[in-house]
């Protein structure tokens, strides 16, 4: 049977993966309320299309941090891709390069950063950092990926400790033992600085540390995990270049807002001063359009990428991206938005108590007056 949407891939991936691998990919924190809300919240939003506009040519291209991508649909950082496919992140990187989108490589990639770059030397890559307690190791990691051509540093801020993921606890999942996690240090450094472990996360990360990271790299710094206007305003004050609105796929603190619900607060707080992206719950082209209508510059995919890998490896990831891109193209056409990069969008709830909200999309090009 043909796989024609992301949920088709989800169903097949579940059949192909072991129970522990599936639970690791799909699991959320505690009761999984936020994980499920990420998807459900999109379905409470309705689109308000405008018609009688020329949509004979629809262009999905846009830019993030000055780099052009084929559509505002990119790949979130997630670790251990070899759980889903033997080549792991190398297959993911090749698919992203073919699709001309950005791939954020995780600190806990199961392939070396050098192998990922070699697999897709022309791809647009950002690096996601889980800040380690040892600053020397942080510095080495950042400078290493900068020398490899990564174009941005994405610092995850919502993980001082791992969330309470009950499925992994029940399954007694030990990723380091089962995957033989790569030593992230350079060979010459491996006897001189502490080894990175999956449990070694910094509990002391604060705004002063962000300034330190800015002092050691020329890469633009993006914060992943911001959910409130207060933190968004602080990000602007600290000269952060972008924010990924994210609740870690509902895998960290349960019962926080869905990503799409938090988006408008963050967008309003930054007031166009920095780019805002969204991660979490995107499953259709309409979801992408809704995120853009509420102010996101780009969306990022997490679990669906692993579904594609589990089903068909590199080809599966490419299909996931193409399906979503085609759906987004259709959504743009049917709402009469022809240029993603030239339209501005606004959000207006029908009432404060309404169960559904409505997005209006307007192309910035003028409508000709009738003769």
VENSUL-V190776 format. One line per field, one symbol per residue. ss: DSSP state (H for helix, E for strand, L for the rest). phi: phi as a letter, one per 30 degrees, with the letter a starting at -180 (. if undefined). burial: b if it has 16 or more other ideal C-beta (glycine too) atoms within 10 Angstrom, else e. Layout:
ss = ???
phi = ???
burial = ???
This chain:
ss = LLLLLHHHHHHHHHHHLLHHHHHHHHLLLLLLHHHHHHHHHHLLEEEELLLLLLLLLLELLEEELLEEELLLEEELLLLLHHHLLLLLHHHHHHHHHHHLLEEEELLLLLLLHHHHHHHLLLLEEEEEELLLLLHHHHHHHHHHHHHLLLLEEEEELLLLLLLLLHHHHHLLLLHHHHHLLLLLLLHHHLLLLLLLLLLLLLLLLLHHHHHHHHHHLLLEEEEEEELLHHHHHHHHHLLLLEEEELLHHHLLLLLLLLHHHHHHHHHHHHLLLLEEEEELLLLLHHHHHHHHHLLLLEEEELHHHHHHHHHHLHHHHHHHHHHHHHHHHHHHHHLLLLEHHHEEEEEEELLLLLLLEEEEEEELLLLLLLL
phi = .dccbddddeddddddcddddddddddbdhdiddeddeddddddccdcdccibdbdbcccdabbhicdbdadbbcddbcidddcaedhdddddddddddibdcdddecddcddddddddbdcddbccccddcdcdddeddddddddddjdcacccdccbdbdddcddddddhdbddddchedddddedcdccbdddbdcccdccebdddddddddcbcddcbccjdbbdddddddddcidcabcdaciiiccddicddddddedddedddhidbdbbbbkjdbbdddedddddcjddacbcceeddddeddbiedddddeddedddddedddddciccbedcccbbbbddadcddbcbccbbddddcdddd
burial = eebeebebbbebbeeebeebbbbbbbbbbbebbbbebbbebbeebeeeeeeeeeeeebebebebbeeebbbbbbbbbbbbbbbbbebbbbbbbbbbbbbbbbbbbbbbbbbebeebbebbeebbbbbbbbbbeeeebbbbbbebbbebebbbbbbbbbbeeebebebbeebebebeeebebeebbeeeeeeeeeebebeebbeebeeeebeebbeebebbbbbbbbbebebbebbeeeebbbbbbbbbbbbbbbebbbbbbbbbbbbebbeeebbbbbbbbbbbbbbbbbbbbbbbbbbbbbbbbbbbbbbbbbebbbbbbbbbbebbbebbeebbbbbbeebebebeeeeeeeeebebebbbeeeeeeee
